[in-house]
Amino acid sequence: MDEKKYRQALTQFLNDYWGAFHEVLETQSVNPLMLAGPMFNAVVEEHRRFAAPYAGTVGPALDRLGRLWNHIAERREVTFEAPLSAKEVTHARAQFEEIYDTLVARGTAYPGVSSDVISHAVHGHPRGPLRADPAR
């Protein structure tokens, strides 16, 4: 992975995929009893977008997230707008942390890129404190 592709991967992961999940966490913190379809669908779509080019480069955590989203989607067919359970959130966060760690380790050759992308990530990163949405 060259510097340009690394920047692209880390940016997409933090701003799009982690960002969509972070939005779900924020939404559930406001209303823990339901999760609107568009919020969940955004996470699933970002998973697909991220998994397509990076499935083989970030390890098994990406596959585990895919299975989790499928499981949740099946449950939501029965219980419309069901939120993620605390166990599912914990499991997902652990997978996001693992992907993040893998990307950061791959970026040791580009420390300036890592620090730049991380410092500009709107939703921070999975190992950091959760940020409030600056638009609110």
C-alpha positions as CSV (number, residue, x, y, z in Angstrom):
1,M,0.0,0.0,0.0
2,D,1.6,3.3,-1.1
3,E,1.2,6.6,0.7
4,K,-1.7,7.8,-1.4
5,K,-3.7,4.5,-1.0
6,Y,-2.9,4.5,2.7
7,R,-4.3,8.0,3.1
8,Q,-7.4,7.0,1.2
9,A,-7.9,3.9,3.3
10,L,-7.5,5.6,6.6
11,T,-9.6,8.6,5.6
12,Q,-12.4,6.4,4.3
13,F,-12.3,4.2,7.4
14,L,-12.4,7.1,9.9
15,N,-14.7,9.6,8.1
16,D,-17.1,7.3,6.4
17,Y,-17.3,3.9,8.0
18,W,-16.3,4.7,11.6
19,G,-18.2,8.0,11.1
20,A,-21.4,6.2,10.2
21,F,-21.1,3.9,13.2
22,H,-20.3,6.9,15.4
23,E,-23.6,8.5,14.2
24,V,-25.5,5.4,15.2
25,L,-23.9,5.6,18.7
26,E,-24.9,9.2,19.0
27,T,-28.5,8.5,17.8
28,Q,-28.9,5.6,20.2
29,S,-27.6,7.8,23.0
30,V,-30.6,10.1,22.3
31,N,-33.1,7.4,21.8
32,P,-31.9,4.0,23.0
33,L,-35.2,2.3,22.2
34,M,-35.1,2.5,18.4
35,L,-32.7,3.1,15.5
36,A,-34.1,4.5,12.4
37,G,-33.5,2.5,9.2
38,P,-31.6,5.1,7.4
39,M,-29.0,5.3,10.2
40,F,-28.5,1.5,10.2
41,N,-28.5,1.3,6.4
42,A,-25.8,4.0,6.3
43,V,-23.5,1.8,8.4
44,V,-24.2,-1.2,6.3
45,E,-23.5,0.8,3.1
46,E,-20.2,2.1,4.4
47,H,-19.2,-1.4,5.4
48,R,-19.8,-2.5,1.8
49,R,-17.9,0.5,0.4
50,F,-15.0,-0.1,2.7
51,A,-14.9,-3.9,2.4
52,A,-14.8,-3.9,-1.4
53,P,-11.3,-2.5,-1.7
54,Y,-9.8,-3.3,1.7
55,A,-11.2,-6.8,2.7
56,G,-7.9,-8.5,2.5
57,T,-5.8,-5.7,4.0
58,V,-7.4,-5.1,7.4
59,G,-7.8,-8.6,8.8
60,P,-10.7,-10.7,10.0
61,A,-12.4,-7.9,12.0
62,L,-14.0,-6.6,8.8
63,D,-15.6,-10.0,8.2
64,R,-16.8,-10.1,11.8
65,L,-18.4,-6.7,11.3
66,G,-20.1,-7.9,8.1
67,R,-21.6,-10.9,9.9
68,L,-22.7,-8.6,12.8
69,W,-24.5,-6.3,10.4
70,N,-26.2,-9.2,8.7
71,H,-27.4,-10.6,12.0
72,I,-28.7,-7.2,13.1
73,A,-30.4,-6.7,9.7
74,E,-32.2,-10.1,10.1
75,R,-33.4,-9.1,13.6
76,R,-34.6,-5.8,12.3
77,E,-36.8,-7.5,9.8
78,V,-38.8,-9.0,12.7
79,T,-38.5,-6.0,15.1
80,F,-38.6,-2.9,12.9
81,E,-36.1,-0.2,13.9
82,A,-34.7,-2.3,16.7
83,P,-31.6,-0.7,18.2
84,L,-28.2,-2.3,18.6
85,S,-27.9,-4.1,21.9
86,A,-25.1,-3.2,24.3
87,K,-23.4,-6.4,23.5
88,E,-23.5,-5.7,19.8
89,V,-22.2,-2.2,20.3
90,T,-19.3,-3.5,22.4
91,H,-18.5,-6.2,19.8
92,A,-18.7,-3.7,16.9
93,R,-16.4,-1.2,18.7
94,A,-13.9,-4.0,19.3
95,Q,-13.8,-4.8,15.6
96,F,-13.5,-1.1,14.7
97,E,-10.6,-0.8,17.2
98,E,-8.9,-3.8,15.6
99,I,-9.3,-2.4,12.1
100,Y,-8.0,0.9,13.3
101,D,-4.9,-0.7,14.9
102,T,-4.2,-2.6,11.8
103,L,-4.4,0.5,9.6
104,V,-2.2,2.5,12.0
105,A,0.4,-0.3,12.1
106,R,0.4,-0.4,8.3
107,G,0.9,3.4,8.2
108,T,4.1,3.4,10.3
109,A,6.0,4.2,7.0
110,Y,3.8,7.3,6.6
111,P,3.6,8.8,10.1
112,G,2.8,12.3,8.8
113,V,-0.2,10.9,6.9
114,S,-1.5,9.0,9.9
115,S,-1.3,12.1,12.2
116,D,-2.8,14.4,9.6
117,V,-5.8,12.1,8.8
118,I,-6.4,11.3,12.5
119,S,-6.3,14.9,13.5
120,H,-8.8,15.9,10.9
121,A,-11.2,13.0,11.4
122,V,-14.6,14.6,12.3
123,H,-15.6,11.6,14.5
124,G,-12.2,10.9,16.0
125,H,-11.0,7.3,16.0
126,P,-12.2,4.1,17.6
127,R,-9.5,4.2,20.3
128,G,-10.3,7.8,21.3
129,P,-13.1,9.3,23.3
130,L,-16.4,9.6,21.5
131,R,-16.9,13.1,20.1
132,A,-20.1,15.0,20.1
133,D,-21.3,16.0,16.6
134,P,-19.9,19.5,16.0
135,A,-23.0,20.3,13.9
136,R,-25.3,20.0,16.9
